[in-house]
Amino acid sequence: MSQPKLLLPPWRNPNLGRGRIFSHFTNSEGVTGITGIIGDSLDRGQEAFADKLQFGQGSNPFYANSPGDIFVTELGVEATVGDLNLIGVFSDKQKFVVQFSEETALVLNKIRVKPVKISYNVLTSGSSIYTIPGGTAMIGKFLVRRVRL
């Protein structure tokens, strides 16, 4: 497992590619397994880049299109505990976020991000749910951030 290649100040917004930015929220073990970055090595608000992602099989059947799907959302690092609870992301799965762009998924990796529940209400904007297939591997530029302790 590799350590973060580049640590960024919390105010910096790196260019992950064009299109929507999708977020996958997870716990320490999840971020380590997906990115190879030791989750517990990051402090709250600290960010790092990964150059590849390897997702396992999802275990949460809430809104899944297919067994093993991985949930992603347009909610970003500013998502509150309540925002994440509304889309079925609870407790320690709210501690880390892995982000990638629509361009990276589709153009570089031929992965289609499928809509599951689209929220157009002004009060729920950004809380749409999408999925990618379980076992998805991607290469590119990915942001990892510890959101909560």
Secondary structure per residue as TSV (DSSP state, phi and psi in degrees):
chain	resnum	aa	ss	phi	psi
A	1	M	-	360.0	137.9
A	2	S	-	-95.4	155.1
A	3	Q	-	-88.8	166.2
A	4	P	-	-55.1	135.8
A	5	K	S	-80.9	-31.2
A	6	L	-	-149.5	120.7
A	7	L	E	-96.2	135.8
A	8	L	E	-113.4	149.4
A	9	P	-	-65.3	147.7
A	10	P	T	-61.2	-22.1
A	11	W	T	-85.2	-7.0
A	12	R	-	-83.9	134.1
A	13	N	-	-113.9	97.5
A	14	P	-	-71.8	155.8
A	15	N	-	-83.8	109.4
A	16	L	-	-94.0	-5.1
A	17	G	-	125.2	174.8
A	18	R	S	-83.4	165.7
A	19	G	S	87.4	-169.8
A	20	R	-	-66.7	150.7
A	21	I	E	-100.1	124.4
A	22	F	E	-103.7	146.1
A	23	S	E	-121.4	138.4
A	24	H	E	-118.1	117.2
A	25	F	E	-92.5	139.9
A	26	T	E	-156.3	179.8
A	27	N	-	-98.8	-176.2
A	28	S	H	-60.2	-45.7
A	29	E	H	-63.6	-39.1
A	30	G	H	-64.1	-46.3
A	31	V	H	-65.3	-36.1
A	32	T	H	-66.1	-45.4
A	33	G	H	-67.2	-37.3
A	34	I	H	-75.8	-41.8
A	35	T	H	-110.6	-20.7
A	36	G	S	84.6	-4.9
A	37	I	S	-87.1	127.3
A	38	I	-	-66.9	110.1
A	39	G	G	-54.9	-44.6
A	40	D	G	-70.5	-5.5
A	41	S	G	-81.7	-10.6
A	42	L	S	-97.6	136.8
A	43	D	-	-85.5	163.4
A	44	R	T	-55.5	129.6
A	45	G	T	85.9	-10.4
A	46	Q	-	-79.4	141.1
A	47	E	E	-120.7	155.0
A	48	A	E	-148.4	158.4
A	49	F	E	-98.8	147.4
A	50	A	E	-124.6	151.0
A	51	D	E	-107.8	-0.3
A	52	K	E	-154.3	152.6
A	53	L	E	-126.8	142.6
A	54	Q	E	-135.5	102.1
A	55	F	-	-85.4	146.3
A	56	G	-	-88.8	-153.7
A	57	Q	-	-92.8	129.8
A	58	G	-	-65.7	148.0
A	59	S	-	-115.6	-2.1
A	60	N	-	-97.9	110.8
A	61	P	-	-79.0	-4.0
A	62	F	T	-58.1	114.6
A	63	Y	T	62.8	16.8
A	64	A	-	-71.1	137.1
A	65	N	S	-74.8	-41.9
A	66	S	S	-136.2	152.4
A	67	P	T	-56.1	135.1
A	68	G	T	88.2	-2.4
A	69	D	-	-56.9	151.0
A	70	I	E	-106.3	127.9
A	71	F	E	-82.1	138.4
A	72	V	E	-135.1	161.3
A	73	T	E	-146.6	164.6
A	74	E	S	-86.0	-6.9
A	75	L	-	-61.3	140.0
A	76	G	-	-109.0	-161.2
A	77	V	T	-62.8	-20.1
A	78	E	T	-82.2	-3.0
A	79	A	-	-57.6	135.3
A	80	T	-	-85.1	168.0
A	81	V	H	-56.5	-43.8
A	82	G	H	-63.1	-42.2
A	83	D	H	-57.1	-45.9
A	84	L	H	-71.4	-36.2
A	85	N	H	-59.3	-39.0
A	86	L	H	-62.4	-25.8
A	87	I	T	-105.2	12.8
A	88	G	T	87.4	18.9
A	89	V	-	-106.8	114.6
A	90	F	-	-120.9	160.1
A	91	S	G	43.7	-123.6
A	92	D	G	-68.4	-13.5
A	93	K	G	-72.7	-3.3
A	94	Q	G	-96.5	1.4
A	95	K	S	-80.3	-30.0
A	96	F	E	-130.0	151.3
A	97	V	E	-131.3	138.0
A	98	V	E	-115.0	125.1
A	99	Q	E	-119.4	144.8
A	100	F	E	-148.3	159.7
A	101	S	E	-93.3	159.4
A	102	E	H	-60.3	-39.0
A	103	E	H	-61.7	-45.3
A	104	T	I	-61.2	-43.4
A	105	A	I	-64.9	-52.9
A	106	L	I	-81.4	-50.8
A	107	V	I	-76.0	-48.5
A	108	L	I	-79.6	-29.8
A	109	N	T	-123.2	-2.4
A	110	K	-	56.6	35.8
A	111	I	-	-105.4	121.1
A	112	R	-	-91.2	125.7
A	113	V	-	-86.5	115.6
A	114	K	E	-96.9	132.3
A	115	P	E	-72.0	141.3
A	116	V	E	-116.7	-49.8
A	117	K	E	-141.1	112.1
A	118	I	-	-101.3	126.2
A	119	S	-	-107.2	116.7
A	120	Y	-	-103.6	-5.5
A	121	N	S	-64.2	136.6
A	122	V	G	-58.9	-30.4
A	123	L	G	-77.6	-20.9
A	124	T	G	-116.3	16.1
A	125	S	T	-57.7	135.4
A	126	G	T	88.9	-8.3
A	127	S	-	-95.2	22.4
A	128	S	-	-67.9	153.3
A	129	I	E	-115.3	135.5
A	130	Y	E	-130.3	166.6
A	131	T	E	-135.0	155.6
A	132	I	E	-125.1	156.3
A	133	P	-	-63.6	142.5
A	134	G	T	-59.0	146.3
A	135	G	T	83.1	5.0
A	136	T	-	-62.6	134.9
A	137	A	E	-118.6	139.5
A	138	M	E	-137.4	149.6
A	139	I	E	-118.1	154.7
A	140	G	E	146.5	-146.3
A	141	K	E	-119.0	120.3
A	142	F	E	-129.4	141.0
A	143	L	E	-102.9	134.2
A	144	V	E	-119.4	131.5
A	145	R	E	-141.1	137.2
A	146	R	E	-85.8	119.5
A	147	V	-	-92.3	-39.3
A	148	R	-	-136.7	159.8
A	149	L	-	-85.7	360.0
